[in-house]
């Protein structure tokens, strides 16, 4: 004779299978929709900065000494993911030299479409780019030792995606390098 009551082991297996299935679907969605930021099509040195090259191509942007109160550069970021995300600025948690970095965002790429004004944040749909004017104030920076250098090869951005705040690193194909200079130009006081 068979027992009409359900077996607890079978019910437990169904519950475990359902939990595993839901967890796998959630993990797949997060992986698929995860914000992916890539370097865009625009990069260029600005005030107080110049290109350095290896004889073939421009390899990095260089700041030699302090010949400008604020150094600037422009580059662009692209949404390489499947869902929109919002850029909120840099996540600068360092002290000293790099803590004064600032960025704004200009939707689109210069020369394509209507001119746009700079914003403190921008939302990028999949495949969209935004120009990023970057700056660093040099007036109150400590002196670099002779023959020393410092490089910014990654910028960390504050990003939100589906209401979740996170950070994303943008590796710079052409980093920004600061080198010491024996000259001490007359910059404004702090």
N, C-alpha and C positions, 0 to 999 in steps of 0.2 A: 504494500500500500504506500502511496506517496503522501508526503506532508504538504498541505496546501499553504503553509506559511512561507513567506519569502526568506531566503537565507541571508543572514547578515553579511557574510563574506561577499556575496554577489553585489549587494547594494553598495558596500564599501568600494568595490572595484569600479562600479559605475561613477561614484562620486569622485574618486581619484582620477579616472579618465577624463571626466568633465573639467576638473580643476586644471589638469595638464593641458587640455585643449584650449581653455580660456587663456592660460598663461602663455602658451605658444602663440596664440593669435595676438595677444597684447604685445609681446616681444617683437613679433614680426611688424606690427604697425609702428612701434617706436623706432625700430631699425629703418624701416622704409621711409618714414616721415621725419626722421631726425634731421635737424638743421645742418646743412653742408655748405660751407662758405669757401669760395675759391677766389683767387686773385683774378681781377677783371682785366680788361684790355688797355687800361690807362695807367701809366706810371711816369712820373717826371719830377726832377728836382725843382725846388723853388728858391726863395730868398735865402742867401747864405750857404747854398749847397751847389755842388757840381757833380758831373758824372766822372767815374773812374772806369777805365776799360782795360782789358787784357790784350789789346792789340787787334781784337776781332770784334768784340761786342762790348756794350756797356754792362759792367758787372755789378756795380753798386753806386749808391749816392753817397757823397763824401762831404762832411763839414770839417773844414780845416781851420782850427782856431775859433775865434769869436768875432767874426766880421759883420755880424748882424745881431740885433737885439732879439729877434725871433727867426728861427729857421723854419722853412716850410717845404712841403712836398705834396704832390697829388698822386693818388692812385685810385683804383676802383676795386670794388668787391662784387662778387656774383653769387647768386643763390644757385648752388649746384644740387640742391635737394629736390624733393617732390612736393613739399608744402611751403606756403609762405612763412617767413619769420621776420621779426622786427629787430633792427640794430639800434641799440640805445647808447652807444659810445664805447670808450675804452675802459677796460677793467685794469686800472693802474694801481697795483698794490705795492709798488716799490717806493723806497724812500730815496731822496737825493736826485740825481741827474734826471731820471726818466719820469719822475712823478708829475712833472709839469706838461706832459703830452696832452694835446687836445685834438679832437676831430669834430668835424661837422659832416653832414651828408647832403649830397645833391643828387636827387633822383636822375637816373639816366647817365649817359656818357656825353661829355662836351662835344659839340659839333653835330650831334644827332638829336633832332627834335627841337622843341622850344626851350629857351633858357629857363632854368629853374633856380629858385633861391635855396640857400643853405638851410638845413634843418638840424635839430638836435637828435632826431631819430628818423628812421625811414623803414618802411615795410617793403620787402622784396618778394615778389611772386617767383615761382620756379623759372630759372633762366634769366631773370632781370639783373641789371647791374646798377650800382650807384657810385658816383664819384665821391672820394673821401679826401677833402682838404685836411692835411695833418700839419700840426705846428708844435714847436717846443720853444719856450721862452728861455733865452740864454743869459739874461742879465744877472740873475742871482745864482748861477750854477757855480759849484766849487771848481777850483783850478785843477786841470788835469796835469799829471806828472809829465815831464819831458819824455818824448818818444812813446807815449802811451796811446791807447785807442780803446774805444767802446763801440759795440755794434748792436743795433736793433735788427734782429732777423725774424722776429715774430711779433705780431700785434695781437693782443687778446681783447676781444670784443664782448660786451654784455649783450646777450641775445634773449629774446623771448619767443616762445613757440607754443601755441595752443595754451597760453596762459602760464607756461612754465618758464621761469627765469633760469638761465644757464650762461655759460661762457663758451666761446669758440675761438680757437687760435687760427690766425691767418699767417702762414709762413710767407715771408717776403722773398720772392725769387731774386730781387735786387735789393739787398739790405741797405740800411742807413748806417754809415760808419762815421764816428766822431774821432778826429785825431788832434793831438796837442799841437800847439803852435808857439814858437818862441815870442812872437809879437803879442803885445797886450794892448789891443785896441781900446779906445776910450768909449766904453759902453755906459749907458745911463746907470746910475746907482739903483740898488734894490728899492 
